């Protein structure tokens, strides 16, 4: 994957003040495999309990939604609204960055469906999600 393409995706991510404030970074993109990886660091504001080092579910949900949406944005080169998404939390994420990998399952005429896996620094699955997006 060329640095230029990742830079373009990052510019799209950074155009959202919220995403930029979360520190989300595009780390991989595979147009043939229709997948996008986004990394998010642990910040004190993201902790479930101050000083615990444990991610609150809200930032993880935001990462899932963002990765799911932006894989379609990167592929289709247009704004994509979220219709719905769900997140299942499988283990606590403690003192770690997170990487969400979004994979398009279907991009139809009106709706796209994307699955997202979220892993910690040790590649352990901490959450999974599925989003439905307007295309």
N, CA, C and O of each residue as an XYZ file, in Angstrom:
540
protein
N       0.854     -1.178      0.000
C       0.000      0.000      0.000
C       0.887      1.224      0.000
O       1.803      1.341      0.815
N       0.620      2.115     -0.896
C       1.469      3.293     -1.012
C       1.208      4.276      0.127
O       0.089      4.405      0.622
N       2.277      4.962      0.524
C       2.159      5.979      1.562
C       1.234      7.100      1.110
O       0.565      7.726      1.932
N       1.193      7.354     -0.196
C       0.336      8.418     -0.734
C      -1.142      8.116     -0.494
O      -1.902      9.005     -0.109
N      -1.550      6.871     -0.717
C      -2.954      6.493     -0.509
C      -3.309      6.578      0.975
O      -4.362      7.105      1.334
N      -2.435      6.061      1.834
C      -2.693      6.170      3.274
C      -2.754      7.631      3.713
O      -3.549      7.985      4.584
N      -1.926      8.472      3.120
C      -1.953      9.890      3.435
C      -3.294     10.519      3.032
O      -3.839     11.344      3.765
N      -3.814     10.131      1.879
C      -5.119     10.641      1.438
C      -6.237     10.195      2.381
O      -7.123     10.982      2.716
N      -6.194      8.937      2.806
C      -7.195      8.436      3.752
C      -7.065      9.194      5.074
O      -8.069      9.564      5.683
N      -5.832      9.422      5.511
C      -5.619     10.152      6.759
C      -6.167     11.569      6.667
O      -6.740     12.076      7.631
N      -5.998     12.206      5.527
C      -6.558     13.549      5.341
C      -8.078     13.519      5.476
O      -8.667     14.423      6.069
N      -8.718     12.475      4.927
C     -10.169     12.344      5.073
C     -10.541     12.156      6.544
O     -11.493     12.770      7.025
N      -9.794     11.308      7.261
C     -10.063     11.107      8.685
C      -9.879     12.404      9.460
O     -10.714     12.759     10.293
N      -8.787     13.112      9.187
C      -8.483     14.346      9.913
C      -9.453     15.479      9.605
O      -9.474     16.481     10.319
N     -10.254     15.336      8.556
C     -11.235     16.382      8.256
C     -12.355     16.408      9.298
O     -13.121     17.369      9.368
N     -12.446     15.355     10.103
C     -13.404     15.323     11.215
C     -12.676     15.722     12.494
O     -11.755     15.023     12.918
N     -13.069     16.831     13.118
C     -12.405     17.224     14.371
C     -12.480     16.131     15.448
O     -11.529     15.946     16.206
N     -13.600     15.412     15.518
C     -13.723     14.355     16.523
C     -12.716     13.233     16.272
O     -12.003     12.821     17.186
N     -12.658     12.741     15.041
C     -11.734     11.648     14.713
C     -10.298     12.092     14.955
O      -9.493     11.339     15.503
N      -9.984     13.305     14.549
C      -8.634     13.822     14.760
C      -8.309     13.907     16.247
O      -7.197     13.568     16.654
N      -9.264     14.355     17.066
C      -9.015     14.470     18.507
C      -8.830     13.100     19.163
O      -8.184     12.997     20.205
N      -9.380     12.070     18.572
C      -9.203     10.704     19.085
C      -7.835     10.134     18.734
O      -7.428      9.112     19.287
N      -7.132     10.781     17.826
C      -5.804     10.311     17.429
C      -5.837      9.118     16.496
O      -4.857      8.380     16.401
N      -6.954      8.918     15.805
C      -7.068      7.774     14.895
C      -6.162      7.966     13.679
O      -6.113      9.042     13.084
N      -5.445      6.894     13.326
C      -4.511      6.924     12.200
C      -4.759      5.737     11.281
O      -4.900      4.604     11.742
N      -4.813      6.003      9.979
C      -4.925      4.926      8.980
C      -3.594      4.201      8.919
O      -2.554      4.821      8.700
N      -3.623      2.883      9.114
C      -2.375      2.115      9.124
C      -2.288      1.108      7.985
O      -1.199      0.632      7.664
N      -3.417      0.779      7.372
C      -3.392     -0.151      6.234
C      -4.652      0.040      5.406
O      -5.712      0.400      5.919
N      -4.508     -0.213      4.112
C      -5.657     -0.168      3.207
C      -5.399     -1.138      2.072
O      -4.347     -1.096      1.435
N      -6.363     -2.012      1.821
C      -6.264     -2.986      0.739
C      -7.515     -2.850     -0.126
O      -8.558     -3.409      0.212
N      -7.428     -2.113     -1.239
C      -8.612     -1.929     -2.069
C      -9.125     -3.236     -2.676
O     -10.331     -3.395     -2.865
N      -8.234     -4.162     -2.981
C      -8.675     -5.447     -3.542
C      -9.395     -6.281     -2.490
O     -10.417     -6.904     -2.780
N      -8.873     -6.293     -1.283
C      -9.506     -7.022     -0.186
C     -10.579     -6.217      0.516
O     -11.227     -6.710      1.440
N     -10.769     -4.981      0.083
C     -11.753     -4.053      0.633
C     -11.651     -3.974      2.158
O     -12.630     -4.179      2.875
N     -10.426     -3.669      2.637
C     -10.218     -3.565      4.080
C      -9.411     -2.318      4.415
O      -8.617     -1.825      3.613
N      -9.641     -1.832      5.617
C      -8.954     -0.652      6.132
C      -8.607     -0.899      7.590
O      -9.438     -1.383      8.358
N      -7.372     -0.564      7.973
C      -6.957     -0.641      9.370
C      -6.762      0.747      9.940
O      -6.121      1.598      9.323
N      -7.319      0.974     11.123
C      -7.179      2.262     11.812
C      -6.707      1.997     13.234
O      -7.258      1.157     13.944
N      -5.671      2.735     13.635
C      -5.095      2.601     14.972
C      -5.549      3.776     15.832
O      -5.642      4.910     15.361
N      -5.834      3.481     17.120
C      -6.221      4.530     18.059
C      -5.466      4.319     19.375
O      -5.491      3.223     19.935
N      -4.800      5.362     19.865
C      -4.062      5.229     21.126
C      -4.992      5.353     22.329
O      -6.080      5.922     22.245
N      -4.532      4.805     23.444
C      -5.228      5.036     24.709
C      -4.888      6.447     25.177
O      -3.720      6.832     25.229
N      -5.912      7.202     25.513
C      -5.732      8.543     26.080
C      -6.415      8.566     27.439
O      -7.358      7.807     27.663
N      -5.959      9.426     28.358
C      -6.617      9.490     29.672
C      -8.132      9.705     29.578
O      -8.890      9.156     30.377
N      -8.568     10.507     28.598
C     -10.005     10.765     28.438
C     -10.783      9.522     28.031
O     -12.008      9.499     28.149
N     -10.096      8.488     27.554
C     -10.763      7.272     27.095
C     -10.883      6.208     28.189
O     -11.493      5.161     27.973
N     -10.298      6.476     29.370
C     -10.293      5.470     30.428
C     -11.664      5.299     31.068
O     -12.394      6.263     31.300
N     -11.985      4.053     31.343
C     -13.246      3.698     32.007
C     -13.276      4.292     33.415
O     -14.272      4.884     33.831
N     -12.175      4.126     34.134
C     -11.999      4.694     35.475
C     -10.643      5.404     35.451
O      -9.655      4.808     35.024
N     -10.571      6.660     35.897
C      -9.296      7.381     35.836
C      -8.146      6.576     36.458
O      -8.265      6.052     37.566
N      -7.045      6.490     35.730
C      -5.860      5.803     36.204
C      -5.870      4.297     36.006
O      -4.891      3.627     36.331
N      -6.968      3.752     35.475
C      -7.080      2.295     35.314
C      -6.360      1.786     34.074
O      -5.987      0.614     34.011
N      -6.162      2.651     33.091
C      -5.574      2.209     31.832
C      -6.520      1.377     30.992
O      -6.121      0.858     29.950
N      -7.766      1.238     31.421
C      -8.749      0.420     30.695
C      -9.642      1.310     29.833
O     -10.226      2.284     30.306
N      -9.728      0.941     28.543
C     -10.592      1.675     27.615
C     -12.054      1.608     28.064
O     -12.539      0.557     28.480
N     -12.735      2.729     27.973
C     -14.190      2.781     28.074
C     -14.757      2.256     26.761
O     -14.103      2.369     25.724
N     -15.933      1.698     26.782
C     -16.544      1.157     25.567
C     -16.876      2.199     24.515
O     -16.916      1.884     23.326
N     -17.118      3.441     24.933
C     -17.496      4.486     23.983
C     -16.444      4.756     22.923
O     -16.771      4.767     21.737
N     -15.187      4.975     23.308
C     -14.156      5.179     22.285
C     -13.969      3.956     21.378
O     -13.686      4.101     20.189
N     -14.127      2.757     21.940
C     -14.021      1.549     21.108
C     -15.156      1.521     20.091
O     -14.940      1.184     18.927
N     -16.354      1.872     20.524
C     -17.487      1.934     19.597
C     -17.242      2.972     18.509
O     -17.571      2.741     17.345
N     -16.668      4.110     18.878
C     -16.348      5.140     17.881
C     -15.330      4.640     16.872
O     -15.432      4.935     15.681
N     -14.346      3.882     17.346
C     -13.350      3.306     16.446
C     -13.995      2.331     15.467
O     -13.677      2.340     14.278
N     -14.896      1.496     15.963
C     -15.603      0.536     15.099
C     -16.417      1.271     14.039
O     -16.348      0.935     12.857
N     -17.185      2.270     14.457
C     -18.014      3.032     13.524
C     -17.153      3.746     12.489
O     -17.471      3.738     11.300
N     -16.066      4.361     12.939
C     -15.189      5.104     12.027
C     -14.528      4.185     11.018
O     -14.515      4.488      9.825
N     -13.980      3.073     11.471
C     -13.327      2.134     10.546
C     -14.331      1.597      9.529
O     -14.028      1.513      8.340
N     -15.516      1.238      9.991
C     -16.538      0.718      9.081
C     -16.960      1.737      8.040
O     -17.097      1.414      6.860
N     -17.163      2.948      8.475
C     -17.562      4.015      7.560
C     -16.449      4.339      6.563
O     -16.693      4.437      5.360
N     -15.228      4.503      7.073
C     -14.162      5.011      6.217
C     -13.588      3.994      5.251
O     -12.953      4.382      4.271
N     -13.787      2.712      5.488
C     -13.386      1.759      4.443
C     -14.256      1.993      3.210
O     -13.767      1.909      2.083
N     -15.532      2.284      3.412
C     -16.412      2.582      2.274
C     -16.094      3.949      1.679
O     -16.119      4.106      0.458
N     -15.795      4.936      2.512
C     -15.399      6.255      2.009
C     -14.162      6.129      1.121
O     -14.104      6.712      0.038
N     -13.171      5.359      1.590
C     -11.929      5.192      0.831
C     -12.180      4.487     -0.498
O     -11.565      4.828     -1.509
N     -13.071      3.515     -0.502
C     -13.351      2.766     -1.730
C     -14.234      3.541     -2.705
O     -14.010      3.508     -3.915
N     -15.239      4.238     -2.170
C     -16.237      4.885     -3.033
C     -15.989      6.371     -3.258
O     -16.615      6.991     -4.118
N     -15.055      6.947     -2.464
C     -14.681      8.356     -2.616
C     -15.877      9.300     -2.517
O     -16.033     10.219     -3.321
N     -16.719      9.050     -1.508
C     -17.830      9.965     -1.235
C     -18.221      9.829      0.232
O     -17.840      8.868      0.900
N     -18.980     10.797      0.721
C     -19.442     10.763      2.112
C     -20.385      9.582      2.313
O     -21.228      9.293      1.464
N     -20.233      8.912      3.436
C     -21.023      7.723      3.743
C     -21.620      7.879      5.143
O     -20.868      7.988      6.111
N     -22.951      7.894      5.280
C     -23.552      7.991      6.607
C     -23.747      6.608      7.245
O     -23.991      5.615      6.560
N     -23.634      6.579      8.558
C     -23.922      5.364      9.313
C     -25.428      5.214      9.451
O     -26.123      6.160      9.822
N     -25.932      4.018      9.151
C     -27.341      3.704      9.389
C     -27.473      3.072     10.771
O     -28.288      3.506     11.584
N     -26.676      2.055     11.027
C     -26.656      1.420     12.347
C     -25.370      0.625     12.501
O     -24.727      0.253     11.519
N     -25.012      0.373     13.748
C     -23.884     -0.523     13.998
C     -24.030     -1.098     15.388
O     -24.759     -0.574     16.230
N     -23.315     -2.194     15.608
C     -23.298     -2.815     16.928
C     -21.863     -3.120     17.293
O     -20.995     -3.264     16.432
N     -21.636     -3.216     18.595
C     -20.308     -3.555     19.099
C     -20.457     -4.626     20.166
O     -21.307     -4.528     21.051
N     -19.628     -5.638     20.071
C     -19.561     -6.673     21.092
C     -18.169     -6.615     21.708
O     -17.164     -6.707     21.003
N     -18.120     -6.462     23.018
C     -16.858     -6.348     23.740
C     -16.480     -7.731     24.276
O     -17.257     -8.356     24.998
N     -15.283     -8.202     23.919
C     -14.887     -9.564     24.229
C     -13.905     -9.678     25.387
O     -13.875    -10.703     26.067
N     -13.105     -8.650     25.622
C     -12.157     -8.641     26.739
C     -11.785     -7.190     27.011
O     -11.881     -6.349     26.117
N     -11.361     -6.886     28.238
C     -10.914     -5.524     28.519
C      -9.677     -5.166     27.699
O      -8.812     -6.008     27.460
N      -9.608     -3.938     27.284
C      -8.433     -3.401     26.583
C      -7.720     -2.491     27.571
O      -8.205     -1.404     27.886
N      -6.559     -2.940     28.062
C      -5.865     -2.235     29.145
C      -4.448     -1.868     28.706
O      -3.693     -2.708     28.216
N      -4.108     -0.592     28.895
C      -2.761     -0.071     28.605
C      -2.263     -0.508     27.229
O      -1.180     -1.080     27.102
N      -3.046     -0.239     26.227
C      -2.743     -0.674     24.870
C      -3.315      0.306     23.860
O      -4.286      1.009     24.140
N      -2.709      0.342     22.693
C      -3.359      0.962     21.546
C      -4.328     -0.068     20.992
O      -4.248     -1.249     21.328
N      -5.238      0.378     20.150
C      -6.165     -0.543     19.485
C      -6.054     -0.370     17.981
O      -5.828      0.735     17.489
N      -6.214     -1.466     17.256
C      -6.277     -1.419     15.801
C      -7.578     -2.077     15.361
O      -7.851     -3.233     15.687
N      -8.363     -1.325     14.622
C      -9.605     -1.841     14.048
C      -9.365     -2.156     12.586
O      -8.846     -1.324     11.842
N      -9.739     -3.352     12.175
C      -9.661     -3.728     10.770
C     -11.078     -3.937     10.254
O     -11.796     -4.835     10.695
N     -11.459     -3.088      9.310
C     -12.803     -3.127      8.728
C     -12.744     -3.820      7.383
O     -11.884     -3.522      6.554
N     -13.669     -4.754      7.171
C     -13.741     -5.504      5.920
C     -15.157     -5.384      5.360
O     -16.134     -5.686      6.045
N     -15.253     -4.941      4.114
C     -16.556     -4.804      3.463
C     -17.108     -6.194      3.159
O     -16.441     -7.019      2.534
N     -18.315     -6.434      3.605
C     -19.002     -7.692      3.294
C     -19.907     -7.537      2.083
O     -20.097     -8.474      1.308
N     -20.460     -6.341      1.933
C     -21.309     -6.066      0.770
C     -21.423     -4.564      0.607
O     -21.646     -3.836      1.574
N     -21.269     -4.114     -0.610
C     -21.507     -2.711     -0.939
C     -22.517     -2.708     -2.083
O     -22.149     -2.808     -3.254
N     -23.785     -2.592     -1.728
C     -24.849     -2.619     -2.726
C     -25.141     -1.236     -3.276
O     -24.337     -0.315     -3.135
N     -26.294     -1.102     -3.899
C     -26.671      0.183     -4.500
C     -27.064      1.222     -3.458
O     -26.889      2.420     -3.679
N     -27.597      0.766     -2.316
C     -28.059      1.709     -1.308
C     -27.415      1.501      0.064
O     -27.341      2.432      0.867
N     -26.951      0.279      0.329
C     -26.468     -0.062      1.662
C     -25.165     -0.846      1.570
O     -25.001     -1.706      0.705
N     -24.244     -0.536      2.473
C     -23.015     -1.310      2.622
C     -22.983     -1.947      3.998
O     -23.442     -1.352      4.973
N     -22.442     -3.158      4.082
C     -22.303     -3.857      5.357
C     -20.817     -4.144      5.567
O     -20.137     -4.659      4.680
N     -20.329     -3.799      6.760
C     -18.905     -3.917      7.067
C     -18.739     -4.604      8.421
O     -19.426     -4.266      9.384
N     -17.819     -5.575      8.488
C     -17.435     -6.206      9.742
C     -16.119     -5.607     10.214
O     -15.241     -5.304      9.406
N     -15.985     -5.436     11.539
C     -14.801     -4.800     12.111
C     -14.295     -5.640     13.286
O     -15.051     -5.973     14.199
N     -13.004     -5.976     13.245
C     -12.324     -6.627     14.365
C     -11.411     -5.602     15.020
O     -10.717     -4.855     14.331
N     -11.409     -5.563     16.342
C     -10.545     -4.654     17.097
C      -9.592     -5.498     17.936
O     -10.020     -6.345     18.720
N      -8.293     -5.255     17.760
C      -7.272     -6.005     18.494
C      -6.389     -5.060     19.298
O      -6.287     -3.869     19.002
N      -5.749     -5.629     20.333
C      -4.823     -4.862     21.152
C      -3.395     -5.017     20.634
O      -3.178     -5.598     19.571
N      -2.425     -4.500     21.383
C      -1.023     -4.561     20.951
C      -0.481     -5.973     20.839
O       0.534     -6.198     20.180
N      -1.149     -6.929     21.477
C      -0.726     -8.320     21.414
C      -1.558     -9.125     20.419
O      -1.533    -10.356     20.430
N      -2.295     -8.422     19.560
C      -3.163     -9.025     18.537
C      -4.291     -9.862     19.125
O      -4.819    -10.754     18.460
N      -4.660     -9.574     20.371
C      -5.813    -10.258     20.981
C      -7.086     -9.512     20.595
O      -7.138     -8.284     20.647
N      -8.094    -10.260     20.212
C      -9.375     -9.685     19.824
C     -10.068     -9.139     21.066
O     -10.358     -9.888     21.998
N     -10.336     -7.817     21.082
C     -10.994     -7.210     22.223
C     -12.438     -6.833     21.930
O     -13.248     -6.717     22.850
N     -12.768     -6.643     20.656
C     -14.142     -6.288     20.299
C     -14.366     -6.614     18.826
O     -13.432     -6.663     18.026
N     -15.627     -6.835     18.500
C     -16.042     -6.996     17.110
C     -17.257     -6.131     16.878
O     -18.016     -5.838     17.802
N     -17.433     -5.727     15.640
C     -18.599     -4.917     15.327
C     -19.055     -5.156     13.904
O     -18.331     -5.716     13.080
N     -20.263     -4.722     13.638
C     -20.816     -4.769     12.283
C     -21.607     -3.491     12.086
O     -22.401     -3.092     12.938
N     -21.371     -2.855     10.938
C     -22.081     -1.621     10.644
C     -22.798     -1.701      9.314
O     -22.382     -2.399      8.390
N     -23.896     -0.957      9.251
C     -24.652     -0.784      8.019
C     -24.566      0.693      7.666
O     -24.832      1.559      8.500
N     -24.197      0.968      6.437
C     -23.933      2.336      6.012
C     -24.668      2.639      4.717
O     -24.834      1.757      3.875
N     -25.109      3.884      4.551
C     -25.736      4.303      3.301
C     -24.683      4.559      2.264
O     -23.756      5.333      2.502
N     -24.801      3.917      1.095
C     -23.828      4.127      0.042
C     -24.471      4.814     -1.136
O     -23.804      5.081     -2.135
